Amino acid sequence: MSLTESKILRLEEAIPTIEDWQRAGQKVVFTNGCFDIVHLGHIDYLEKARALGDRLVLGLNTDASVSRLKGPLRPVVNEYARARLMAALSFIDAVILFDEPTPSQLIEAVKPDILVKGDDYTVETIAGADFVLSKGGEVKTIALVQGYSTTALIEKIKQGYK
């Protein structure tokens, strides 16, 4: 198993690891997303998320859930490749694939100290926020780099190849 593959965990593998980190006094940050075509906005966001704590756990949408969210032509990059790419980033400590419509169940299983999303969300609209707050955790939003989105990038590519 490669180093990047070793960071891609099934939920039942991730839970004891995350509990060990928390017992050791490390703050676990959780975020989630599709991360289909990775761009500067993603990297900036994930670096900032990791800086809020000691460990960063990423919930990654499966291919099926990306298609349900973004349409039948997405994802462009399959879940295995997206998971490996995310795991290759030094500031991500664990990647967990999830197929549910929201990451709420995953968040309740992981029990992060800090839940993070981009500032295109508010605390009130972040799935799992109520649970994290009820456990004494924090919910934060991070300013997104303007002008970067996978959808915009795909449109730019399509325009260039008509």
N, C-alpha and C positions, 0 to 999 in steps of 0.2 A: 504494500500500500504506500502511495506517495505521501509526502508531507501535506499536500493540499487535500488529498482524499481523507486523510486522518482528521481533518477539521470539519468534515461533512458528517454529521451525526444524526442517527435516528433519535427521536424524542426520548425513548427509554435509555439510550446511551448518554444523552446530553444531561438529563436531570441529575444523576449522581455527580457528574463533573461540575455542573453549575453549583450544586449544593456544597461541594468541596471548596470551590472558590469563595463562596459566601461565608462558610465556616472560618476560612482563613482571613476574613475581614475585607475581602475584595468586593468592590461595588460592581455589580453586573448591570450593564446597559443592554436594552433590547430595542431593536428596530426591525422593520420588515419592508419588503417590497418585491417588485418583479426583477429589476436590474437586468433588463433585456439587452440593450446595447449600452454598455458602460461608457459614461462620458464624465467630463470634469465635474459637473454638478453632483453626480453620484459620489465621486472620490472625495470632494470637499465635504459633503454631507456626512459621509461615513467617518471621515477623520474627526470631524467635530463631535459626532456622536460618541466615538471612542474616548475622546478627551474628557468626557463627562464622568467617566468611571475608570475601573481597572480592567474590565473585560467587556468585549462587545459580542453579543449573540445576535445573529441575523436570521430572521425568519424569511425564507425565500419561497415565493409562490411557485407551485408546480406548473408545468406546461398547461395542464387542463385549466387551472385557476387563472392563469394569465389570459388564455383564450376567452374564458368567461368574462373577465374584466375588460380586456382590450379589443376583443374581436377575433374572428377566425384566422386572420393572417398573423396573429401574434401567438407566441413569441417568435422572434426572428432567430434567437439563439436557444437551443434546447436546455432543459433544466440541468442535465449533468454538466454541460459546458458552463452554464451560468454559475452553478454551485462551485465548480473547480476554480473559476475566475475569482469569485468572491473569497473563497478559502485561501487563494494566493496572496490576498492583501494582508500585510503584516498586522494591521490594526483590527482585523476580524479574527476572533478567537474560536468561533463555532458557527456553522451554517446548518440550519434545520429546515428541510423542505416541509411545506404545509399546503393542503389542498382545499381547506375550508374557505368560505366566502370572506371571512375576516380572520385575523390572527388571535382572536379573543381566547379560544381554547388553548392555543399554544402559549400565550402570555400567562394564563392561569396555571399551566403546568410548569413553566419556567420560573415564575415568581421573580421577575427582575426587580432590582432596586430602583432603576430608572428606566422609564419608557420614553422613547423619542420618536418623533415624526418631523417632517418638514413643515415650514410655516405656512404651507397651503392648507394645513389643518389647524384647528383650535383644540385645546384640551378637551372641550366638550364633544368634539367629533372624532377623537382618536379611539379606535377599538381597544378595549382593555384598560382604558384610563381609570374608570371607576374602580376596577379590581386592584390595580397597582396603588392607587391612592388609599383604598380601604386597608391595605397592608402596610401603610406608612411609607410607601415609596413616593417617588417624584415622577411627574410627567412634564416633559419639556418639548418645545418646538425649536427647530434650528432654521435660521435664515437660509433660503435656497439661493444658489448662484443664478441670477437672472439670465435668460437666453439659452438655457440648456434643458432640453427634454428629449427623451427618446422619440416621442411622436414627431417633434420638430425636426429631429435629425433624419428620421425616415422620410419625411416630406421633402427635405432638402435633397436627399439621395434620389428620390423619385423624380423631382423636377430636373435634376441633372442628367437623367438617363431616359428622357422621353423620346 
